[in-house]
Amino acid sequence: MLDTAISARSEITDKTLVRSFSYIGGKWQSATSGATIGVTDPATGELLGEVASLSAEDSAAAVDVAQAAFAGWSAMLPQARSAILRRWFDLMLAHKEDLARIMVLEQGKPLSEARGEIDYGAAFVEFYAEEAKRPNIEGVTSHLPDAEVELWREPVGVAALITPWNFPSAMLTRKAAAALAAGCTVLCHPSAETPFSALALAELAERAGVPAGVFNVVTGEAPVIVEPWTRDTRVRALSFTGSTGIGKLLYRQSADTMKRLVMELGGHAPVIVFKGADMDNAVAETMKAKWATSGQDCLGANRIYVERPIYADFCARFTEATKALTIGPGMEDRDLGPLMNEKAVAKQEEHVADALAKGAKLACGGKRHALGPLFYEATVLTDVPDDAKILREETFGPVAAILPFDAEEEVIAKANATEYGLVAYIHTQDPRRIYRLSRALQFGMVAVNRTKVTGAPIPFGGMKQSGLGREGSRLGMEEFTEIKYVCRDWA
């Protein structure tokens, strides 16, 4: 095993959850070249350890393994696949504390948020363990005499799953559980910045009885690992969570092999607060929408529009609540942790400087925190002008932009004036306005007077350039299936 400082952490009880090799075909595998990638703690800069950095040839060979395992896994009784997924779910909950601590060390989020992510991610495994037993075979009234017609849903084949660093456990289980339940075998590529969470899940999947070759985790540099998968015709589906720019690249790379694509891409969520809203609730829920995962969330509030009669009051309350937030290493379980990397911090600095130069006001924060280079203060900008970068680009960090509006039509137009369309948040007590905005806002999900809306039973996804397809719910499993039409004549 590669030298891994993370495994020596006394807080991690089950040290065998910390793995440094890729998991392919039921075996822990190093790169044929011996290459590795270092993983650091964003809170301290400490090297946590190294993981295998596989080559393109190694990655292509993993497709052979997944393809070979497909026939047996897809032919298994749905009840048997369900039982294995259920054991995986039970093991995740049994090892929740260790999984959360591994996540905190490599990703940096507060410990309580990491625990919540394990619960959230495990819920998808439980949900799809049940859905696995209910493959949809639909009878159709025949349009032909003496013919019997059925529609079958069959697994599409080998599925490639590419997951991000901000939710290293939940994004993997949301994709993998659906694909496995459908009968697909999977190739998982976790972010090179947070691979230990995925490898820990592979260890638990093996303990749960997932057969060799069915669930594979391939570590390394994304362009090296993923490009062979996009070219291989045997990889029939590709599911990606990440930036819109990378999503477009994968879209182009997958065109020649006509893959089934599921993409959860960027977000630029508006929060719209009308006069007459419950102000205490609006402030509290907008705090949740903005500061979760230190703002590094595709669902994070990027633009906060407040109706002018209540604008000053909202800004004052939101700023005071923000000033009360605590910041520190994830293991200290403060409100905010470090950002993932220097690029993320530089983007906060760029957006703040741009907004201030164009006339925005700094209510609080606005600079790096003394705790370390990847800590950034919770920042509130008010009176942000329409031409500020932060109102056009996803900030993905702890900077809140607030601005007033005067009319419903005006704020709808501003909210929709983006290439993104993942989620929008509304705060109002007017039922007719709730209906109008829910219809008018061009977003895949709309939250009314609350922030938390996602979960295993609902279809997660966006419109426009926020993605393709849906994850979660019955629809998430159907993304990994093909419809086969059967027409029979018994004569």
C-alpha positions in Angstrom: 0.0 0.0 0.0 1.2 3.5 -0.8 2.4 5.6 2.1 -0.8 7.3 3.3 -0.7 9.7 6.2 -4.5 9.8 6.3 -4.7 6.2 7.4 -2.7 7.1 10.5 -5.3 9.5 11.7 -6.5 8.2 15.1 -10.0 9.5 14.5 -10.5 6.9 11.7 -11.4 3.7 13.4 -11.4 1.3 10.4 -8.0 2.0 8.8 -8.8 -0.5 5.9 -11.3 2.1 4.6 -8.3 4.2 3.5 -7.2 2.9 0.2 -4.5 4.2 -2.2 -5.0 1.9 -5.2 -7.6 1.9 -7.9 -10.3 -0.8 -7.5 -10.7 -2.7 -10.8 -12.1 -6.2 -11.3 -12.3 -6.8 -7.5 -8.6 -6.1 -7.1 -6.7 -3.1 -5.7 -4.5 -1.9 -8.6 -1.6 0.4 -8.9 -0.6 2.2 -12.1 1.5 0.1 -14.5 4.0 3.0 -14.5 3.9 3.4 -10.7 2.7 7.0 -11.0 0.8 8.6 -8.1 -1.1 11.7 -7.3 -0.7 13.6 -4.0 -3.8 14.5 -2.0 -3.7 17.4 0.5 -5.8 18.7 3.3 -7.1 22.0 2.2 -7.3 23.3 5.8 -3.6 22.8 6.5 -1.9 22.0 3.2 -0.6 18.7 4.7 0.0 15.9 2.3 -2.6 13.2 3.3 -1.2 10.6 1.0 -1.0 9.5 -2.6 -3.2 7.5 -4.8 -2.5 5.5 -8.0 -2.5 7.6 -11.1 -3.4 5.2 -13.9 -2.6 5.6 -17.5 -4.9 5.7 -20.5 -4.0 2.1 -21.2 -4.9 1.1 -17.6 -8.2 3.0 -18.0 -9.0 1.3 -21.3 -8.3 -2.1 -19.7 -10.8 -1.3 -17.0 -13.5 -1.2 -19.7 -12.6 -4.8 -20.6 -13.3 -5.8 -17.0 -16.6 -3.9 -16.7 -17.8 -5.3 -20.0 -16.9 -8.9 -19.0 -18.9 -8.5 -15.8 -22.0 -7.0 -17.5 -23.6 -10.3 -18.6 -23.6 -11.8 -15.2 -24.7 -8.7 -13.3 -27.5 -7.8 -15.7 -28.8 -11.4 -15.7 -28.9 -11.5 -11.9 -32.4 -11.5 -10.4 -33.4 -8.0 -9.5 -34.0 -9.2 -5.9 -30.4 -10.3 -5.7 -29.0 -7.0 -6.9 -31.4 -5.3 -4.4 -30.0 -7.3 -1.5 -26.4 -6.4 -2.4 -27.3 -2.7 -2.6 -29.1 -2.9 0.7 -26.0 -4.4 2.4 -23.9 -1.5 0.9 -26.4 1.0 2.4 -26.2 -0.7 5.8 -22.4 -0.7 5.7 -22.3 3.0 4.8 -24.4 3.9 7.8 -22.4 1.6 10.1 -19.2 3.4 9.0 -20.7 6.9 8.7 -18.2 8.5 11.2 -15.1 7.1 9.4 -16.5 8.0 6.0 -17.3 11.6 7.2 -13.8 12.0 8.6 -12.1 10.8 5.5 -14.2 13.3 3.5 -13.4 16.2 5.8 -9.7 15.6 5.6 -9.6 15.6 1.8 -12.4 18.0 1.0 -12.4 20.4 4.0 -16.2 20.8 4.7 -17.4 21.0 8.3 -17.7 17.6 10.0 -21.5 17.9 10.5 -22.0 18.6 6.8 -19.9 15.6 6.0 -22.0 13.4 8.2 -25.1 14.8 6.5 -23.6 14.0 3.1 -23.0 10.3 4.1 -26.7 10.1 5.2 -27.8 11.8 1.9 -25.6 9.6 -0.3 -26.6 6.4 1.5 -30.3 7.3 1.0 -29.8 6.9 -2.8 -28.4 3.4 -2.2 -31.4 2.5 -0.1 -33.8 4.0 -2.6 -32.4 2.2 -5.6 -32.1 -1.1 -3.6 -35.9 -0.9 -3.6 -36.2 0.3 -7.2 -34.0 -2.6 -8.4 -36.9 -4.9 -7.6 -39.3 -3.0 -9.8 -38.0 -3.0 -13.4 -40.8 -1.5 -15.5 -42.3 -3.9 -18.0 -45.3 -2.2 -19.6 -48.1 -3.8 -21.5 -49.4 -1.8 -24.5 -52.7 -2.2 -26.2 -51.8 -3.7 -29.6 -52.5 -1.8 -32.8 -52.2 -5.1 -34.8 -54.7 -8.1 -34.8 -53.5 -11.2 -33.0 -50.4 -9.4 -31.7 -49.2 -9.0 -28.2 -47.1 -5.9 -27.4 -44.7 -5.2 -24.5 -42.1 -2.6 -23.7 -39.1 -3.8 -21.7 -36.5 -1.7 -19.9 -33.1 -3.2 -20.1 -29.7 -2.0 -18.8 -27.8 0.1 -21.3 -24.5 -1.6 -20.6 -21.2 -0.2 -19.1 -21.7 3.2 -17.5 -18.9 5.7 -16.9 -19.5 7.9 -13.8 -17.4 11.1 -13.3 -17.8 12.8 -10.0 -16.7 16.1 -8.5 -14.7 17.1 -5.4 -17.5 19.1 -3.6 -19.7 16.1 -2.8 -17.2 13.2 -3.2 -19.5 10.5 -1.6 -23.1 11.6 -2.5 -22.5 12.3 -6.2 -20.9 8.8 -6.6 -23.7 6.9 -4.8 -26.5 8.9 -6.6 -25.1 7.8 -9.9 -23.7 4.4 -9.1 -26.7 3.1 -7.1 -29.1 3.9 -10.0 -26.8 2.4 -12.6 -26.2 -0.8 -10.6 -29.9 -1.2 -9.8 -30.7 -1.0 -13.5 -28.2 -3.8 -14.1 -25.3 -1.8 -15.5 -21.7 -2.2 -14.5 -19.9 1.0 -13.7 -16.5 2.7 -14.1 -16.2 5.5 -11.6 -13.6 8.3 -11.8 -13.5 10.5 -8.7 -11.9 13.9 -8.7 -8.1 13.7 -8.2 -8.5 16.1 -5.3 -10.9 13.9 -3.3 -10.3 10.2 -4.3 -10.2 8.7 -0.8 -14.0 8.9 -0.3 -14.7 6.9 -3.5 -12.1 4.3 -2.6 -13.6 3.9 0.8 -17.0 3.3 -0.8 -15.4 0.7 -3.1 -14.1 -1.1 0.0 -17.6 -1.2 1.4 -19.1 -2.3 -1.9 -16.8 -5.3 -1.9 -17.8 -6.2 1.6 -21.4 -5.9 0.6 -20.9 -8.6 -2.1 -20.8 -6.5 -5.3 -19.2 -9.0 -7.7 -15.8 -8.4 -9.2 -15.8 -6.0 -12.2 -19.3 -4.6 -11.5 -18.1 -1.5 -9.5 -14.8 -0.1 -10.5 -13.0 3.0 -9.2 -10.2 4.3 -11.5 -8.0 7.1 -10.1 -5.8 9.5 -11.9 -5.9 12.6 -14.0 -9.3 13.2 -15.5 -8.3 13.8 -19.1 -6.1 10.6 -19.1 -8.8 8.4 -17.5 -11.9 9.6 -19.2 -10.9 10.1 -22.8 -10.6 6.3 -23.5 -14.1 5.8 -22.1 -15.6 8.5 -24.4 -14.0 6.7 -27.4 -15.0 3.2 -26.4 -18.3 2.0 -28.0 -18.8 -0.5 -25.1 -19.2 2.4 -22.7 -22.9 3.1 -23.4 -23.7 5.8 -20.9 -21.7 8.6 -19.3 -22.9 10.5 -16.2 -21.0 13.6 -15.2 -21.3 16.2 -12.5 -19.1 19.3 -12.9 -18.7 22.5 -14.8 -20.6 23.4 -17.9 -17.4 23.8 -19.8 -16.2 20.3 -19.1 -19.7 19.0 -19.7 -19.6 20.4 -23.3 -16.2 18.9 -23.8 -17.4 15.4 -22.8 -20.5 15.9 -25.0 -18.3 16.5 -28.0 -16.0 13.6 -27.2 -19.0 11.2 -26.8 -20.7 12.2 -30.0 -19.0 9.6 -32.2 -20.0 6.7 -30.0 -23.6 8.1 -29.4 -23.6 7.6 -25.6 -26.5 8.1 -23.3 -25.5 11.3 -21.4 -26.6 12.4 -18.0 -25.0 15.7 -17.0 -25.5 17.8 -13.8 -23.6 21.0 -14.7 -23.2 24.6 -13.4 -25.8 26.6 -11.5 -26.4 30.3 -10.9 -29.3 30.2 -8.5 -31.4 33.3 -7.8 -33.1 33.9 -4.5 -36.1 36.2 -4.9 -37.6 37.8 -1.7 -40.8 39.7 -2.0 -42.3 42.1 0.5 -44.8 40.3 2.7 -42.5 37.2 3.0 -41.7 35.8 6.4 -38.5 37.8 6.9 -37.1 35.6 9.6 -37.6 32.5 7.5 -36.3 34.3 4.3 -33.1 35.3 6.0 -32.5 31.9 7.6 -33.2 30.0 4.5 -31.1 32.2 2.3 -28.3 31.7 4.8 -28.6 28.0 4.2 -28.8 28.4 0.4 -25.6 30.6 0.4 -23.2 29.2 2.9 -23.6 25.4 2.7 -20.3 23.7 1.7 -18.7 27.1 2.1 -20.6 28.2 -1.0 -19.1 25.4 -3.1 -22.4 24.0 -4.2 -24.1 24.1 -7.6 -27.3 24.8 -5.7 -25.8 27.7 -3.9 -27.5 31.1 -4.0 -25.4 33.3 -6.3 -27.8 36.2 -6.8 -30.1 37.5 -4.1 -32.9 39.8 -5.3 -34.9 41.6 -2.6 -38.0 43.8 -3.2 -37.1 47.4 -2.5 -39.5 48.1 0.4 -37.7 45.4 2.5 -34.3 45.6 0.9 -32.5 47.6 3.7 -34.0 45.4 6.4 -33.0 42.2 4.7 -29.5 43.4 4.0 -29.0 44.3 7.6 -30.3 41.0 8.9 -28.4 38.9 6.4 -25.2 40.8 7.1 -25.5 40.4 10.8 -26.2 36.7 10.5 -23.2 36.3 8.2 -20.9 38.1 10.6 -21.8 35.6 13.3 -20.7 32.6 11.2 -17.6 30.8 12.4 -14.8 29.6 10.2 -12.1 26.9 10.7 -10.9 23.5 9.7 -13.6 21.0 9.0 -12.7 18.8 12.0 -13.5 21.8 14.3 -17.0 21.7 12.8 -17.4 25.4 12.3 -19.9 27.0 9.9 -17.5 27.4 7.1 -14.3 25.5 6.1 -11.6 26.2 3.6 -12.1 26.3 -0.1 -10.8 23.5 -2.3 -7.9 25.1 -4.0 -6.1 28.3 -4.9 -8.2 28.7 -8.1 -11.4 28.8 -6.0 -10.0 31.5 -3.7 -8.7 33.6 -6.6 -12.2 33.5 -8.1 -13.7 35.0 -4.9 -11.1 37.8 -5.0 -11.8 38.4 -8.7 -15.6 38.7 -8.3 -15.3 40.9 -5.2 -12.9 43.3 -6.8 -14.9 43.5 -9.9 -18.2 44.2 -8.1 -16.6 46.9 -5.8 -15.0 48.6 -8.8 -18.4 48.8 -10.5 -20.1 50.3 -7.5 -21.2 47.5 -5.1 -20.8 48.1 -1.4 -18.9 45.7 0.9 -21.1 44.9 3.9 -18.7 42.4 5.5 -15.7 40.1 4.7 -14.0 40.7 1.4 -10.6 39.0 1.9 -8.7 35.9 2.8 -8.9 34.7 6.4 -5.9 34.7 8.6 -6.4 30.9 9.2 -4.6 30.0 6.0 -4.4 30.5 2.2 -7.5 28.6 1.3 -9.8 30.2 3.9 -11.9 33.1 2.7 -14.1 35.3 4.8 -17.9 35.1 4.5 -18.5 38.1 2.3 -21.7 40.1 1.6 -21.9 42.6 -1.3 -24.9 44.9 -1.5 -26.2 47.2 -4.3 -24.4 44.9 -6.8 -24.7 46.4 -10.3 -26.2 44.3 -13.1 -22.9 44.3 -15.1 -20.9 42.7 -12.2 -19.3 39.4 -13.1 -20.8 37.8 -10.0 -24.3 38.2 -11.5 -23.2 36.4 -14.7 -20.7 33.8 -13.5 -21.0 31.0 -10.9 -19.0 32.2 -7.9 -18.8 28.8 -6.2 -17.6 30.3 -2.9 -18.5 32.3 0.2 -19.5 35.6 -1.5 -23.2 36.7 -1.4 -24.4 39.3 -3.9 -27.6 41.2 -2.9 -29.5 43.8 -5.1 -33.0 45.3 -5.1 -35.8 45.0 -7.5 -39.1 46.9 -8.0 -41.4 44.7 -10.0 -42.2 41.0 -10.5 -41.7 41.1 -14.2 -38.4 42.8 -13.8 -37.0 40.2 -11.4 -38.3 37.2 -13.4 -36.4 38.6 -16.4 -33.2 39.1 -14.4 -33.4 35.7 -12.8 -33.8 34.0 -16.2 -31.1 36.1 -17.9 -28.5 33.3 -17.5 -27.3 30.3 -19.4 -27.9 28.3 -16.3 -31.2 26.8 -15.1 -30.7 24.5 -12.1 -32.6 25.8 -9.1 -34.4 29.0 -8.1 -35.5 30.0 -4.6 -38.7 32.1 -4.0 -39.9 33.7 -0.7 -43.4 35.0 -0.7 -46.8 34.4 1.0 -48.9 35.1 -2.1 -50.2 31.8 -3.5 -50.9 33.3 -6.9 -47.4 34.8 -7.1 -46.0 31.4 -6.1 -47.8 29.8 -9.1 -46.8 32.5 -11.5 -43.1 32.4 -10.7 -43.0 28.6 -10.5 -44.2 28.7 -14.1 -42.1 31.6 -15.3 -38.7 30.7 -13.9 -36.6 28.7 -16.3 -35.1 26.4 -13.8 -35.4 22.6 -13.3 -36.1 22.9 -9.6 -38.0 25.7 -7.7 -37.9 25.9 -3.9 -40.6 28.0 -2.3 -40.1 29.4 1.2 -37.4 26.8 1.9 -33.9 25.7 0.8 -33.8 21.9 1.2 -35.6 20.3 -1.7 -33.3 17.4 -3.0 -33.4 13.8 -2.0 -33.5 10.3 -3.4 -37.2 10.3 -4.4 -37.0 13.4 -6.5 -35.6 14.0 -10.1 -32.5 16.3 -9.7 -31.5 18.3 -12.7 -31.6 21.5 -14.6 -32.6 23.3 -17.8 -30.6 25.0 -20.5 -26.8 24.7 -19.9 -27.3 23.3 -16.4 -27.4 19.8 -17.7 -29.1 16.8 -19.4 -31.3 14.2 -17.8 -32.2 13.6 -14.2 -30.6 11.9 -11.2 -32.6 10.5 -8.3 -36.2 9.1 -8.4 -37.4 6.4 -10.8 -36.2 8.7 -13.6 -32.6 8.5 -12.4 -32.6 4.7 -12.9 -34.3 4.9 -16.3 -31.4 7.0 -17.5 -29.4 3.8 -17.4 -31.9 1.7 -19.4 -33.0 1.3 -23.0 -36.5 0.6 -24.1 -37.0 -2.6 -26.1 -40.3 -3.1 -27.9 -41.5 -6.7 -28.3 -44.3 -7.6 -30.7 -45.4 -11.3 -30.5 -47.7 -13.4 -32.6 -48.5 -16.7 -30.9 -49.8 -18.4 -34.1 
